[in-house]
Amino acid sequence: MPALEKLAPQVRVRGSIARLPDADSDAYFKMRTPQSRISAIASDQSQPLKDRAIFMQRIGELSEIYGDSEDIPRPPNWGGFRVIPDVVEFWQDQAFRMHDRLQLTRTPDGWSGTRLYP
């Protein structure tokens, strides 16, 4: 049996999410390179793609339209989310399954920390 690779630290977050306001999504979109913005417009993200050439063709067509312009519009379906955590757990791999786990829980007064058994 091949040796298992050491696992990197992991973080798990539980809570609620909220869609970012359009102004925040616009500001972040404008920080991206023109090529990245064009790619975002060309992509039907997470939809099946029959042939990568179709995507590359769309990028080429949009690149001709926008070039390196800074006025590339944010697609209406492109935006961000803010995570509002209630519980955050940090997990660190240790030898012999003696992993280290720390859980932080939001309280009315701030955060409370608890160490957990692995």
C-alpha positions in Angstrom: 0.0 0.0 0.0 1.5 3.4 -0.9 2.3 5.8 1.9 -0.4 8.3 2.7 0.6 11.9 2.2 0.4 14.2 5.2 -2.8 16.1 5.1 -2.7 19.9 5.2 -4.6 21.9 7.9 -8.3 22.2 7.2 -10.8 24.8 8.2 -14.6 24.2 8.3 -17.0 27.2 8.5 -20.7 27.0 9.4 -23.0 29.9 9.2 -25.1 31.9 6.8 -24.3 33.6 3.6 -25.5 36.8 2.1 -25.2 38.0 -1.5 -22.9 41.0 -1.8 -24.4 44.3 -2.9 -24.0 45.0 -6.7 -21.6 47.9 -5.8 -19.2 45.5 -4.0 -19.4 42.9 -6.9 -18.7 45.7 -9.4 -15.7 46.9 -7.4 -14.2 43.4 -7.2 -14.9 42.7 -10.9 -13.1 45.9 -11.9 -10.0 44.8 -9.9 -9.6 41.7 -12.2 -7.6 41.9 -15.4 -9.4 42.6 -18.6 -8.7 39.0 -19.8 -10.2 37.6 -16.6 -13.3 39.8 -17.0 -13.7 38.7 -20.6 -13.4 35.0 -19.5 -16.1 35.6 -16.9 -18.5 37.0 -19.6 -17.7 34.1 -22.0 -18.2 31.4 -19.4 -21.5 29.7 -18.7 -20.0 28.6 -15.4 -20.5 25.0 -14.3 -22.6 24.2 -17.4 -21.5 21.3 -19.6 -19.0 22.3 -22.3 -19.0 20.1 -25.3 -15.7 21.4 -26.7 -13.2 23.8 -25.2 -12.8 25.4 -28.7 -16.3 26.9 -28.2 -15.2 28.7 -25.0 -12.0 29.9 -26.6 -13.9 31.2 -29.6 -16.2 33.2 -27.3 -13.2 34.6 -25.5 -11.7 35.6 -28.9 -14.9 37.3 -30.0 -15.3 39.2 -26.8 -11.6 40.2 -26.8 -12.1 41.8 -30.2 -15.0 43.8 -28.9 -13.4 44.9 -25.6 -9.7 44.6 -26.1 -7.9 45.9 -23.0 -10.7 48.3 -22.2 -11.4 49.1 -18.5 -15.1 49.3 -19.4 -15.9 45.6 -19.5 -19.3 45.2 -17.9 -19.9 42.7 -15.1 -22.3 40.0 -16.2 -25.6 40.0 -14.2 -25.0 36.5 -12.9 -21.5 37.3 -11.6 -21.2 38.3 -8.0 -19.9 37.5 -4.6 -21.2 36.2 -1.3 -20.2 37.1 2.2 -20.0 34.2 4.8 -21.2 35.1 8.2 -19.7 32.4 10.4 -21.3 31.0 13.5 -18.8 28.1 14.0 -15.3 27.8 12.7 -13.3 24.6 13.2 -9.6 24.2 12.7 -8.2 20.7 12.2 -4.5 19.8 12.0 -3.2 16.3 11.1 -1.0 14.7 13.7 0.8 11.4 13.9 -1.1 8.2 15.0 -4.5 10.0 14.5 -3.9 12.2 17.5 -5.2 15.2 15.4 -5.6 18.6 16.9 -9.1 20.3 16.6 -10.1 23.7 17.8 -13.7 25.0 17.5 -14.6 28.6 17.8 -18.3 29.5 18.3 -19.9 32.9 18.0 -21.5 34.1 21.2 -23.4 37.2 22.0 -20.1 38.5 23.6 -17.7 37.5 20.8 -16.2 34.1 20.3 -15.7 31.1 22.5 -13.0 28.4 21.9 -13.2 24.7 22.6 -10.7 22.0 21.9 -12.4 18.8 20.5 -11.3 15.2 20.6 -10.2 14.0 17.1 
